[in-house]
């Protein structure tokens, strides 16, 4: 069993919505926890920061397709 994580942080939004600068900080913190051998021990952690909608949709779909039935997969948004 492999451990995979896809961490997504969106801090910038269009149409006058206020930015969320902590979103990218949360991704960085989650990555540290998951990669720590004493905590998450994930070898495969991918981060997406402020992707556009097309990139986000395509990457999530492809990321799940790449997983095997016995993998542990974490999607963090």
N, C-alpha and C positions, 0 to 999 in steps of 0.2 A: 504494500500500500504506500503510495506516495502522498505527500501533503502539498497542496497547492492553495495559494491565496491570490485573489485579485482585489486590490484595494483601490477604490475610486474616490477622489476628492474633487469636489466642484466648489470653488470659492468665488467664481465670477459668473454672474447671471446677466442676461440682457434685459431690456425693457424696464429699466429703472429699479430693479430689485437690488437691495443692499448686498454688498459682497460679504462672504463668510470666510474670513482669513483663517479661522481655526480649522476649516475642513482639510486643508493641506497639512496642517500641523497634526491633526488626528491621524491622517494616513501615515505620516512619518513615525508617530508613536506606536501605531498598530504594527507597522513593519518591524520595529525594534523588538516588540513583544513576541511576535510570531517567529522571528528568526533566532531568537535567543534559545540556545540548546536546553536551558533549564526550564523554559516556559513553553513556547509553542513548538520549537524544533522543526519549523518549516524550512525546507531547502529551496522551495520555489515560491517566491513572493514577487508579484508584478504590481506596479503602481501606475495608475493613470491619473494625471492631474489636469483638470480643466479640459477634458476632451470635448469636441463638438458632438452633437447628437448622433450623427452618422457613424463617427469613429467609435463612440461608446456602444452603440447597438451592435455593430459588427464585431467589436472585440469581445463583448460578453458572449455573443452567440458562438464565436470561434473558440473561445476559452472553454466553454462547457463541452463543445464537441470534442475537444482534445483530451478530456478526462476519461478515465476508465471507470468501470462500475465499482471497483474496490478502492478508488482514490478518495481521500478526504479533501473536499473542496470548500473553501470559504470565500464568499463574495461579500465584501464590506463596502458600503456606500455611505 
